[in-house]
Protein backbone atom coordinates (compact mmCIF):
# COMPACT_ATOMS: atom_id res chain seq x y z
CA UNK A 1 0.00 0.00 0.00
CA UNK A 2 2.76 2.41 0.96
CA UNK A 3 4.55 1.84 -2.34
CA UNK A 4 1.34 2.00 -4.40
CA UNK A 5 0.17 5.31 -2.95
CA UNK A 6 3.68 6.79 -2.95
CA UNK A 7 3.81 10.46 -1.97
CA UNK A 8 0.09 10.53 -1.09
CA UNK A 9 0.80 8.72 2.20
CA UNK A 10 3.45 10.49 4.25
CA UNK A 11 3.22 8.21 7.30
CA UNK A 12 3.02 4.52 7.96
CA UNK A 13 0.48 2.03 6.65
CA UNK A 14 -1.18 -0.40 9.06
CA UNK A 15 -3.19 -3.47 8.04
CA UNK A 16 -6.02 -4.94 10.09
CA UNK A 17 -7.76 -8.24 9.34
CA UNK A 18 -11.54 -8.10 9.72
CA UNK A 19 -12.38 -11.43 11.32
CA UNK A 20 -15.23 -13.40 9.80
CA UNK A 21 -15.39 -11.12 6.74
CA UNK A 22 -12.35 -12.22 4.76
CA UNK A 23 -11.44 -8.55 4.43
CA UNK A 24 -8.66 -6.15 5.31
CA UNK A 25 -8.76 -2.56 6.54
CA UNK A 26 -5.79 -0.30 5.88
CA UNK A 27 -4.94 2.76 7.95
CA UNK A 28 -2.93 5.25 5.88
CA UNK A 29 -1.32 7.63 8.35
CA UNK A 30 -0.69 11.21 7.29
CA UNK A 31 -2.64 10.74 4.05
CA UNK A 32 -5.27 13.48 4.41
CA UNK A 33 -3.12 16.54 5.14
CA UNK A 34 -4.17 16.87 8.76
CA UNK A 35 -7.36 14.82 8.91
CA UNK A 36 -10.74 14.41 7.26
CA UNK A 37 -12.20 17.68 8.48
CA UNK A 38 -9.17 19.89 7.87
CA UNK A 39 -7.83 18.45 4.61
CA UNK A 40 -7.65 20.59 1.49
CA UNK A 41 -7.81 17.52 -0.75
CA UNK A 42 -10.96 17.01 -2.83
CA UNK A 43 -11.99 13.89 -0.92
CA UNK A 44 -11.39 14.52 2.78
CA UNK A 45 -12.63 11.11 3.94
CA UNK A 46 -10.36 8.95 1.78
CA UNK A 47 -12.94 7.52 -0.64
CA UNK A 48 -10.61 8.38 -3.49
CA UNK A 49 -7.96 6.08 -2.01
CA UNK A 50 -10.46 3.20 -1.98
CA UNK A 51 -11.34 3.88 -5.61
CA UNK A 52 -7.64 3.86 -6.52
CA UNK A 53 -7.30 0.38 -4.97
CA UNK A 54 -9.61 -1.03 -7.62
CA UNK A 55 -6.73 -0.62 -10.11
CA UNK A 56 -4.31 -2.85 -8.18
CA UNK A 57 -3.67 -6.27 -9.71
CA UNK A 58 -3.56 -9.00 -7.07
CA UNK A 59 -2.06 -12.43 -7.66
CA UNK A 60 -4.41 -15.10 -6.29
CA UNK A 61 -3.21 -18.68 -5.93
CA UNK A 62 -5.31 -21.18 -7.91
CA UNK A 63 -5.71 -23.31 -4.77
CA UNK A 64 -7.39 -20.48 -2.85
CA UNK A 65 -10.85 -21.48 -4.01
CA UNK A 66 -10.29 -25.20 -3.39
CA UNK A 67 -9.58 -25.07 0.33
CA UNK A 68 -5.97 -26.17 -0.24
CA UNK A 69 -4.30 -22.76 0.25
N, C-alpha and C positions, 0 to 999 in steps of 0.2 A: 504494500500500500504506500509506504513512504517513498519508494522509488517511482511508483506510477504517478503519484500526485506531485512529485518533485518540489518545486519552490512554493506550491500552494499550501503545504504543510510545513510550518517552521519548527514544530516541536516533535514529540515522539508519537508513535502510533501504537495503540494497545488493542489487542484482540480479545473478545469475550465470546465463549461458546454459550449459546442459548439452549439449555438442556431441554430435551423433548421436542425441539423444533427442527433440529438438523440445520441450524442457522448460526451465523456469526454476526456479532456487532463490533464495529471498529470505532474507536475513539481517536480522532485526529486532533491532537493538541496543537494549539496556536494556528488553527486553520481559518478562523473567522475574524482575524484582525481585532481581537479584543472581546469577542463574544457575539452571540446572536442578536442582542438588542443594540449593540454599539458598532457593529460592523458596517463598513461602507460598501461592501460587496453587494452585488445585485440580489443574491440569495442568502440572507443572513442566517437561515436555519440549516444550511448544508444540503438541501435537496439537490442542488446541482452536483455535489460530489457523488451522491447516490446514482444520479443519471449517468455520470461519467463511468461508473463501475460497470455499466451494461456493455461497455466496449472492450472490457478485459477478456482475453481468451484464457480459459482455464482447462488444463489437461486433466481429464477424468479417466482413471483406470477402467478398463473394460470389465474387470471383476467387481466393480463397485455395485452394480445392479444385481449381482448373483449371490451376494452374501458371503463371498470369498475374499473380501478386501483385506 
